[in-house]
Amino acid sequence: MTQQSDPAHAAAATLEMLARIADALERLAPPAVPTPDFEAADAFVWHNEPPRFEPVPRVNRVEMDLLQGIDRVRDQLVENTSRFARGLPANNALLWGARGMGKSSLVKAAHASINRDLAAQAPARLKLVEIHREDIEALPALMGLVRASAHRFIVFCDDLSFDSDDTSYKSLKAVLEGGIEGRPDNVIFYATSNRRHLLPRDMMENERSTAINPGEAVEEKVSLSDRFGLWLGFHKCSQDEYLAMVEGYVAHHGLGVPEEQWRPQALEWATTRGARSGRTAFQFVQDLAGRLGRPLKAA
């Protein structure tokens, strides 16, 4: 019997070929997501390539009492977050409106405030997970990894919006409400946006003008924002509110500058930028502290 017709040799060759195929498939397969260690920090950033939760030891945040001119929305978001942290029903929240008025700062401040309140209670703490806009289609994978955790999670997307040719908003709709699995009980989704409906106005108007049934076409577009049970609007601040923001920052950082000195400078700063907002106020105080040769307190 020749070597080519030897059944044992043929079987060995087949096994060797199958092993090479298995190795090739393993190299092509996406890497397994490491088991996340949610005890490593209270805040994480989700990275999609490779999929992982990156701990954030120190969150860049502003103290709650420095967020001026947003008392009503502040109280609403803190109350919603507090209910969620205590295991009670709560809504996804969309913080929309004027730039620089503290939308993302409020989310981070609310997270820190609630965790301080929870410090004397159960060891499970409220976790903040930031997901970038370009990774939003990875939400199902992210939620699958946190679903079994004993912790509760705020999944947060800053500056969320969609362009006219972007269809990823449809997958977001299913994840937030309406999918088979639904949103996990231990997850709530917070997003900030300059747009109330997350989609450009010209896109919605074009749908209205070209669709056979304009009403249905527009409903499809705005139904994403309907997944957020809590809409919190942020509007441009008045001059008095802007000056109160500057005053709060000056006092908080102990700059010791009298109001009659910083007030005209702060007004000029806002005028040259064409905007009054919390961001503008903080940028002025950074400039003021730099000119005085004084460091700012760490958050």
C-alpha positions in Angstrom: 0.0 0.0 0.0 1.5 3.4 -1.0 1.8 6.3 1.4 -0.8 8.3 -0.6 -3.4 5.6 0.0 -2.5 5.1 3.7 -5.7 6.0 5.7 -3.7 7.0 8.7 -1.6 9.4 6.7 -4.7 10.9 5.0 -6.4 11.4 8.4 -3.2 13.2 9.8 -3.1 15.4 6.7 -6.7 16.3 7.1 -6.2 17.1 10.8 -3.2 19.3 10.0 -5.2 21.2 7.3 -8.1 21.7 9.7 -5.7 23.0 12.4 -4.4 25.6 9.9 -7.9 26.7 9.0 -8.8 27.0 12.7 -5.7 29.1 13.3 -6.5 31.3 10.4 -10.1 31.8 11.6 -8.9 32.6 15.1 -6.6 35.3 13.7 -9.5 36.8 11.7 -12.0 36.7 14.6 -12.2 39.9 16.7 -10.4 39.7 20.0 -12.5 38.7 23.0 -13.6 41.6 25.2 -11.7 41.4 28.5 -13.9 41.1 31.6 -14.3 44.7 32.8 -13.2 45.6 36.3 -15.8 48.1 37.4 -14.1 48.4 40.8 -11.2 50.2 39.1 -12.9 53.6 39.0 -16.2 55.4 39.1 -15.9 56.6 35.5 -14.9 54.9 32.3 -14.5 55.7 28.6 -15.7 53.1 26.1 -13.2 52.3 23.3 -14.5 50.3 20.4 -11.2 49.1 18.8 -10.4 46.9 20.6 -13.6 46.9 22.7 -12.8 47.8 26.3 -13.7 50.1 29.3 -10.9 52.5 30.0 -10.9 53.6 33.7 -10.8 57.4 34.3 -9.1 57.9 37.7 -9.9 61.6 37.8 -12.9 63.1 35.9 -12.6 66.6 34.5 -15.6 68.1 36.2 -17.0 71.4 37.6 -18.5 71.6 41.1 -22.3 71.6 41.1 -22.5 75.0 42.9 -20.5 76.7 40.2 -23.1 75.9 37.6 -25.2 79.1 37.5 -28.4 80.0 35.7 -29.6 76.4 35.2 -31.3 75.7 38.6 -34.5 74.2 37.2 -32.8 71.7 34.8 -30.1 71.0 37.5 -32.7 69.9 40.0 -34.6 67.8 37.4 -31.5 65.9 36.3 -30.2 65.4 39.9 -33.7 64.0 41.0 -33.9 61.7 38.0 -30.3 60.4 38.6 -31.0 60.0 42.3 -34.1 57.9 41.6 -32.1 55.7 39.2 -29.2 55.2 41.6 -31.7 54.0 44.3 -33.2 51.5 41.9 -36.4 53.4 41.1 -37.8 54.1 37.7 -36.1 57.0 35.8 -35.9 58.3 32.3 -33.2 58.6 29.6 -32.3 62.3 29.5 -31.5 64.6 26.5 -29.8 67.8 27.5 -30.1 70.2 24.5 -29.6 73.8 23.7 -27.1 76.6 23.8 -23.3 75.9 23.6 -21.2 76.3 26.7 -24.1 76.4 29.2 -23.0 73.4 31.2 -24.8 70.4 29.7 -22.0 67.9 29.9 -20.7 69.6 33.1 -24.1 69.0 34.8 -24.1 65.3 33.9 -20.6 64.8 35.4 -21.5 67.0 38.5 -24.7 65.0 39.1 -22.8 61.7 38.9 -20.3 63.0 41.6 -23.0 64.4 43.8 -25.1 61.2 43.8 -22.0 59.1 44.6 -21.2 61.3 47.5 -24.7 60.7 48.8 -24.3 57.0 48.3 -21.0 56.8 50.1 -22.4 55.5 53.3 -24.7 53.0 51.7 -24.2 49.8 49.7 -20.8 49.2 48.1 -22.3 49.2 44.6 -21.8 52.7 43.2 -23.1 54.6 40.3 -20.7 54.4 37.3 -20.3 56.9 34.5 -19.4 55.5 31.1 -18.7 57.9 28.2 -19.2 56.6 24.7 -18.0 58.7 21.7 -20.4 59.7 19.0 -18.6 57.7 16.4 -18.9 54.5 18.5 -22.7 54.8 19.1 -23.4 51.7 17.0 -21.5 49.7 19.7 -24.1 50.5 22.3 -25.6 47.0 22.2 -22.2 45.4 22.9 -21.6 47.9 25.7 -24.9 47.3 27.4 -24.5 43.6 27.1 -21.3 43.8 29.1 -22.8 45.9 31.9 -26.2 44.1 32.1 -25.1 41.5 34.6 -23.1 43.9 36.8 -24.3 44.8 40.4 -23.5 48.4 39.7 -25.8 50.9 38.0 -24.5 52.9 35.0 -25.0 56.2 33.3 -24.0 55.8 29.7 -23.2 59.3 28.5 -22.7 60.6 24.9 -21.6 64.2 24.6 -22.5 66.3 21.6 -24.8 63.6 20.0 -26.2 64.5 16.6 -26.6 62.9 13.2 -26.0 64.1 9.7 -28.4 63.8 6.8 -26.7 60.6 5.4 -26.3 58.9 8.8 -28.6 56.0 9.6 -27.0 54.9 12.8 -29.7 56.8 14.7 -32.0 53.9 13.8 -29.9 51.4 15.8 -29.8 53.9 18.7 -33.6 54.0 18.8 -33.8 50.2 19.1 -31.3 50.2 21.9 -32.9 52.9 24.0 -36.5 51.6 23.7 -38.2 49.0 21.6 -35.5 46.3 21.0 -36.2 42.7 22.1 -33.8 42.9 25.0 -34.6 46.6 25.8 -32.4 48.8 27.9 -31.0 47.0 30.9 -32.5 47.9 34.2 -29.2 49.0 35.6 -28.4 51.4 32.7 -29.7 54.9 31.9 -28.6 56.9 28.8 -27.8 60.6 29.0 -26.9 62.6 25.9 -26.1 66.3 25.2 -26.8 68.0 21.9 -27.2 71.4 20.4 -30.2 70.1 18.5 -33.5 69.2 20.2 -34.3 66.5 17.7 -30.7 65.4 17.2 -31.1 65.7 13.4 -30.4 68.8 11.2 -33.4 71.0 10.5 -32.7 71.0 6.7 -32.9 67.2 6.8 -36.3 67.2 8.5 -37.6 69.9 6.1 -36.4 68.0 3.1 -38.2 64.9 4.3 -41.3 66.9 4.7 -41.1 68.4 1.2 -40.2 65.2 -0.7 -42.1 62.4 1.1 -45.3 61.0 -0.2 -46.6 61.2 3.4 -44.7 64.1 5.0 -46.1 63.6 8.4 -44.9 60.0 8.6 -41.4 60.9 7.3 -40.9 63.6 9.9 -42.2 61.3 12.6 -39.5 58.7 11.7 -36.9 61.4 12.3 -38.1 62.9 15.5 -39.0 59.5 17.1 -35.4 59.2 18.2 -35.7 62.2 20.6 -38.9 60.7 21.8 -36.9 57.9 23.4 -35.7 60.4 25.9 -38.3 60.8 28.5 -36.6 63.8 30.0 -35.8 66.8 27.8 -33.8 69.5 29.5 -33.4 72.8 27.6 -30.4 75.1 28.1 -30.7 78.7 26.9 -28.3 81.6 26.5 -27.7 83.3 29.8 -28.3 87.0 30.6 -25.5 89.4 31.5 -26.3 89.1 35.2 -26.1 85.3 35.0 -22.8 85.5 33.2 -21.3 87.8 35.8 -22.6 85.6 38.6 -20.8 82.7 36.9 -17.5 84.7 36.8 -18.0 85.8 40.4 -18.5 82.2 41.5 -15.3 81.0 39.7 -13.3 84.0 41.1 -14.4 83.1 44.7 -14.0 79.3 44.2 -10.4 79.6 43.0 -9.5 82.3 45.7 -8.2 84.8 43.2 -8.9 87.7 45.6 -9.7 90.2 42.8 -12.3 92.9 43.7 -15.4 92.9 41.5 -14.8 96.5 40.2 -11.6 95.2 38.7 -12.7 92.0 37.1 -16.2 93.0 36.0 -15.3 95.4 33.1 -12.7 92.8 31.9 -15.3 90.0 32.0 -17.8 92.1 30.0 -15.2 92.9 27.4 -14.1 89.3 27.2 -17.7 88.2 26.5 -18.2 91.0 23.9 -15.1 90.0 22.0 -16.3 86.4 21.8 -19.9 87.3 20.9 -21.3 85.0 23.5 -22.1 84.8 27.2 -22.0 81.3 28.7 -20.5 79.3 31.5 -17.7 78.2 29.2 -16.9 81.8 28.3 -16.9 82.7 32.0 -14.5 79.9 32.9 -12.2 80.8 30.0 -12.1 84.4 31.2 -11.2 83.3 34.8 -8.5 81.0 33.3 -7.1 84.0 31.5 -7.4 86.2 34.7 -5.7 83.6 36.9 -2.9 83.3 34.3 -2.3 87.0 34.2 -2.2 87.1 38.0 0.2 84.2 38.1 -2.2 82.1 40.2 -3.1 78.5 39.7 -6.6 77.2 39.6 -7.9 74.7 42.1 -8.1 71.1 40.9 -11.7 69.8 40.5 
